[in-house]
Structures are given as C-alpha cells and as structure tokens.
Amino acid sequence: MSNVTGLRCIHCEKVYSAEAAEYFCPACGYGDGILDVLYDYEAAGKQLSRATLGANADRSIWRYLPLLPVENHRILPHLQVGWTPLYEVSPLAASLGVAQFGEE
C-alpha cells in the first residue's frame, strides 16, 4: 500500500487515510459511502511500467500489486486470481451470430 495516499468517499468526497476507514465511508454509511482509492501515480510508475509488465511472467491480478490497496502481502491467495483466458467457440459464435476473434 506504499502507493496509496488515501481513500475518498464518492458521495461526500471526504478523504480518509488508508488506515482510517474500512470498506465504506464512516460518515455516509455502507450504502452510499463507497470509497475510491487515491494513488501516488508517480511513485507507482517507478515500480510499474510497460517494461516491467512485459517482463513479468505472473499472469494474475497480483502483477499490479503496486496499484492495489493490499497491505499484508503474506495473505495473498495462492490460487490464480484474474487473467482468465478467452476461448474461441466457433459453433456457439455461429449460432448466436456474433463475430469471432479478428472479425469485424
């Protein structure tokens, strides 16, 4: 979470430190108080670039760890999260009348 600068409520726009609020704005409550994560993009850009992503063989959401609000890296799940492959299913595409990969 070194690149997270805070959390901002999308309803009242109050800003909290990353440690001060959990999951929702304390002032607006669970329904309205969704929190957006605020980042130091300049610092994150030093850790995450096209070159570093290209060289990273990890094909999961954890390749973007510098941008994720995760404090304890030891609790990350061991199963792959994200990067679900897409499979071409020609008979299904034909029956639905949708274009296949590379077709317009």
Secondary structure, 3 states (H helix, E strand, C coil): CCCEEEEEECCCCCEECCCCCCCECCCCHHHHCEEEEEECHHHHHHHCCHHHHHHCCCCCHHHHHHHCCCCCHHHCCCCCCCCCCCCCCHHHHHHHCCCCCCCC
